[in-house]
């Protein structure tokens, strides 16, 4: 062993390789045999006849000499080319990109809606797991009175079909028991994100007696700044509409009869109290709000449960004229985006007979139970409806809404996750709004 150490010291800087060999029939290590051969011979390699017939060879550097070789299983994963001194194959940039992309986890997809704002006006973080770091998305909200069909319309726009039972709808709709009790289903604001990156927001009913009854009978604690339960319920609904006016690209105003002037006045009040768009920072760190326009969403008036006479030219023109007169001074974007008079949905409502600029759409009554009973009793007899089918109209509405312009809500482009954090800040500022507090003091 002394001679082996001396040999290693006198070797040139090339660092010769130590060969470890083990015969299958012998139990003693091959190191002693190698050392004895080096004592009796010179530095020239030994003849091939003196080597074992089937040795197992391992190439080790001098730094790894202190490690022991336990078994031959340690070299099973080493490529054959590497043991012969060849360079192992290197992965290309495309292969590394594909491998890293496959390891990325997909966003959580929910079959039902989740809470964004609960009935206690508290922000919920559960929806953040469904959002991505990308900027191509659309936010659609809905407001309306109790029982007008807000949740049903949103579920059909989000992916449900007429054949789906109501219990499988994304946004829970009113059941027969709830309707008999004059109750409501949605509390606070619910959210759902589709695979097409469309964010739907469903709100509790506006000016609802059921919400007020829930506040009184459940003995919910009312903040001291509100004098009555009626004022608290009105301010809570105003907060929801103001929130949608701030964070949504499109807002659907759903009505099941034409028209409730209290709903239109409530919409104008929410527009008046709406917080302004946060100003963009200047070069010196100061805010520049003078040249920046305020953000307003696109508003679509959806007449749900429309009757046959509502699809006539006279009634459709009268409804448009009424809405244009009541909301004539509004800054909301109500024209030129969604049209019923394209000539594709109804032959009577086409540009040749009706001059339409207002975002107004009609949907007939949708009753799954009645449709199923009619199909079973009279499968061959179809009553003249006077309008296209419900499925044709809902598909047309979905296509027009998804093709609406997606304008920026702030001075910078927001991703889905950035929008979520921005919406949380805006909700907090709406709850602490001084203008809304002053309006509350003016209520009787």
Buried (B, 14 or more C-beta within 10 A) or exposed (E): EEEBEEEEEEEEEEEEEBBBBBBEEEEEEBBEBBBEEBEEEEEEEEEEEEBBEEBBEBBEEEEEEEEEBEEEEEBEEEEEEEEEEEEEEEEEEEEEEEEEEEEEEEBEEBEEBBBBBEBEBEBBEEBEEBBBEEBEBBBBBBBBBBBBBBBBBBBBBBBBEEEBEBEEBBBBBBEEEBEEEEBBBBBBBBBBBBEEBBBBBBBBBBBBEBBBBBBEEEEEEBEEEBEEBBBBBBBBBBBBBBBBBBBBBBBBBBBBEBBBEEBBEBBBBBBEBBBEBBBEEEEEEEEEEEEBEEBBBBBBBBBBBBBEEBBBBEBBBEBBEBBBEBBEEBEBBBBEBBBBBBBEBBEBBBEEBBEBEBBBBBBBEBEEEEEEEBEEEEEEEEEEEBBBEBEEBBBBBBEBBBEBEBEEBBEEEBBBEBBBEBBBEBBEBBBEBEEBEEBBEEEE
